[in-house]
Every structure is written in structure tokens, then in C-alpha cells.
Amino acid sequence: MSTDRKKILVLGCGHIGQRHLFHASNVADIVGVCDIDKDKATTLGNQYKTNIFYSLSDALNSLSHIDLVSVCTPNGLHAEHSISVLEKGINVLCEKPMAISTESAHKMIAAASSNNKKLFVVKQNRYNPPVEYLKNTIDSGTLGKIYSFQINGYWNRPAEYYKDWRGTLLLDGGTLYTQFSHFIDLILWLFGNVENATLIKGNYCHPNIEFEDTGIVSFKMEKGSIGAFHYTVNSFKKNMEGSITIFAENGTIKIGGEYLNELEYFNVKDLNKPTLAIGNGPNNYGTYSGSMSNHDKIYSNAIKALDDSHHPFLEATEAYKTVELIESLYEKAFYQKN
């Protein structure tokens, strides 16, 4: 192994852990994998020719040097695992959602601060080329005043997806946390803070899960715009659309495709429709597809941010806002019974 590359431990060897390992191994040294599922840990450890652990405490106590631990465990364990790592004086890259309660998120931030370590959170959709272009266009003032926005997340998650921890309030947390926290993050990133938001939700075809499979959120933003977010995991047989449409003083723009990966509509004053880079494809997990596969950009930026505190990368204090908003939406949601 290289002596100057960062040393990374990947905690959690499921679908997303495998994605992290693939991209992390291209830019850093994998010093270990860890999972309580011994078969998963052994398979990936052998594949990447690295140390294999079946408990986090064993990994942290056995390895002499770790620069970063990638936390890829179930949502409800993110806080516990991240805090354990931070208290050992090691930086953390935590998969979304950061946590499934503001109380847990607060504790994570406190642990990072008291140990003077970085706590990064994965929000890879920020790196989709159309999303980056939209962010720059809004921030430059090109669109003028934003009047309203419409966000759609029309995805599919089959019944077989919801097994083990998925679908439980304790470890999954809810559809907004697991499938659509990226969308909530983008709403805050693009349009600023929320003045008021309400959620109507229901469960229409997943009787074995403990929360909604469909919801509609209405927003009033502090900057004056209004908007809505329609989400579901009931799109027939496959994902249909992930989109952001903006209606503004100087133009209308829609990012669409299945994964916010296409500039579908562009009518902006004094501008021609740009030709954007083709982004990565989605994360393919066999029976379903996830968000855009931008974990290569996550790791390249995380490594830069470890050495340069001024390098822009999503830290927990910003990611906390997503948890805060989702928690508040669930607390006052109206549940539509079938």
C-alpha cells in the first residue's frame, strides 16, 4: 500500500458499502472492511485484499492508523457508529441520511467538534451536471426572482426491497430519509431556508412497512418562493422520474430524467440551452436502482477536504438541516388513510 494515500475503513458491506469500496479504492488505501454479517465482510475483504472485521470496536482497536471511516450501515445506526469513530479521533464520511432524529444528529456534531475531527455526509446528487449548472445559474442571479418550484421523485421500490432493517421506523426511519433525503437537501441548497412546510402522506401498496410510500410536501420559503415536492415509491415496475422545475423572473428550467440527470427544458432570457457533461449512471442494485453514482466525486472531494479546511464539501452542520426538516415534516404530517 502507498505511504501517502489516505487509509480508509469501510463499515457496512451491503449494497452501498460495495459502492463506497469501489470508488474509495481508486483514490485511497482500504485498510479494512467491517460488518456483523460475516459472509458479506469476508467476501468483500477477500475481494479487496484487506483486513476483515466483524465488529467496529475490533476494527478500531486493531488498526494502527485510519484517516477516515465510511459509515455505510443502516440509517438508525449512523449516529451510534459515527460517534464511536469520532471519539477514537478518526474522521467520518457518513452515508445519507446523517441520522433519523435531530437528537442523534446533534450528538454526532458534538462528537466531531469535541474531538476536532471532520464529519462529512454523502449527498452525491449535488454533483449531477444539470444540478451543478442549476445551482450556479440561481446563485449568479441569472434567473432573477424565483417564483415557484416543483420537485418530483417518482420511483419504484418492490416489496422484496423491504427486508431486514428496511421498512422499519427504528432503523430505516421513513421514505423521506431513505429514498428522498437527497431531494430535501437539494431544495434547501437551491432555494434556501424554509419558512413553512406541510406534508400529506399515505401508504398505498406496501402494507409490510411502518411508514408512508407516498407523500406531497408544500413549501413556503424564506426568500418568498413557494413550491411542492411529490414523492412515491409506487411507480409501476421501475423508476419514472426525478425532476426539478423552476419558474422564475427570467426563465423556466426543468431538470429531469429518472435521476435529475437531464436538462429537459430550458427557456431563459438571453441564453441558449447549454450542452452539459454526461453524468454517471445510477447505482444499480439488481431489483431496483438508486440515485446517480457520483461516489467517485464524493471521495475525491472528501480527501481534499481532509487536508484543506477551505475545500467545499458537505459537513454535518449543513446536512443537519435536512434531518431537521424531515423530522419536522413527519411530526406534523397528515396521514391519508386508504
Secondary structure, 3 states (H helix, E strand, C coil): CCCCCCEEEEECCCHHHHHHHHHHHHHCEEEEEECCCHHHHHHHHHHCCCCEECCHHHHHHHCCCCCEEEECCCHHHHHHHHHHHHCCCCEEEECCCCCCCHHHHHHHHHHHHHCCCCEEECCHHHHCHHHHHHHHHHHCCCCCCEEEEEEEEECECCHHHCCCCCCCCCCCCCHHHHCCHHHHHHHHHHHCCEEEEEEEEECCCCCCCCCCCEEEEEEEECCCCEEEEEEECECCCCCCEEEEEEEECCEEEEEECCCCCEEEEEEECCCCCCCCCCCCCEEECCCCEEEECCHHHHHHHHHHHHHCCCCCCCEHHHHHHHHHHHHHHHHCCEECCC
